[in-house]
Amino acid sequence: QVQLVESGGGLVQAGGSLSLSCVASGLTHSRRTMAWFRQVPGKEREFVAAIRLNGGHTYYADSVKGRFTIAGNNAKNAVSLQMSSLNTEDTAGYYCTYDPAIITSSIPNQSGYRYWGQGTQVTVAS
């Protein structure tokens, strides 16, 4: 059974930095893509960043490009999200997700992922 556990959320001042981590267990597939999405109440879950753990290729939403960095450790089934230059619009619940078979064109779509963590809250204060 695949389980994803996020950590590292919290409260930060605008302009500050925060790092999120996600560790997966129960992975049996050789192909692994892990990603971060975020969601605010009343809105759709939004793609943030993704990484192919096998090859290291990364993908970013335009809104976070240059500010956020996703990194993965295939041996540890882990992914991190380093966030900098945070602003109030980054406030959201951040969710780690995993899929062994997602195609590139589906990476930004939440419907393409089968497994999700419980989420961790990030709040950016002005």
N, C-alpha and C positions, 0 to 999 in steps of 0.2 A: 504494500500500500504506500503510495507516494504521499509524503507530508512535506510541507514547506513552512518554515518558521522564520519570521522576520524579527529584526531587532534594530534599535538605534534611533527610533523616532524621538521627537521631543519638541521643546520650545526653543526658538532661536530668534535673534534680532535680525531685522532686514539687513542685508549685506553680509550676513554671516555664513557659516558653513556647517554642514551636518553630513554624517555618513550613515547609510543604512546597510544592513547585512541580511542575507537570506541563506539558510542552509536547508538543503533538501535531503530527504532520506527515502529509501525504498526505490531508488532509481535503478532500473535494470536495462535501460536502452543505451545503445552506443551513441546515438545521435541525441544531442541535448541542446535545447534552446531555453534560456531563462530570460525573463524580462521583468520590468517594473511598469506598473500602471498606477494611476492615481485617480482619486474620485472625491468630489465634494458633494455634499447632500443636494439632491435634486438635479444632479447632472450626470451625464454618461461617464463611464469609466474611460480615462484618457491614457493613451500610450505615452510612455516616458522614454524608455530605452530598452534595448535587448542585446543579447550576446549569444553567439553560437559558441558553446563551450568547447567544442571539438576544434574548431579552426580559429576562434578568437574574433571573428568578424562582429563588429558592433553596429548598432542602428540607434538613431536618436530622433526624437521629435524636434521640430524646428524651435519650439519654445524653450528647449533646454540645451540646445547645441552650444557648445563653448562654455557652459556653466556646470553641467553634470558630466560625470565620467562613470561608465559602467565597467566593471572588471569581474572576471570569473576565474574560478579554480576548478578545473574539471575533476581533479583527483579528490577534492574535498566536497564536490557537489555544492559549491557555494558561489554566490554572486554578491557583489557589493555595488552600492551607488553612492559615489562621492558627489555631494551637492555644494556648490559655492555660489556666491553672489545671489543669495536667496532673496526673494521678494514676497510680498503678501499673497501674490497670485499663485505661489507654490504651495500655499497651505492646503492640505488635503490628506486623506488617508492614502497611504502608499501600499500597494499590494505586489507581492512577488508572485510570479507565475512561471510555469514550466510546461513544455510540450516536447515530445520526442520526434514529432513528424511534421511540424509546421513548415509550410513553404514560405519563401521569402516575401512574396506579395501579401501574405496574411499576417506577417509579424506585427504590424500596427493594430491589428484587430483583436479585441478581447475574445471574440468568438472562436478564434483559432487555437486557444489554449485550454487544455483539459484540467490542469491542476493549479490550485490557487492557495495562497496562504491567507491567514486571518487579517492581515493588514497591520500597519503601524502608523500612528498619527504624526504628522509633521505640521507644526504651527509656526508661522513666521510673523513676528510682531513688528509693527511699524514704529 
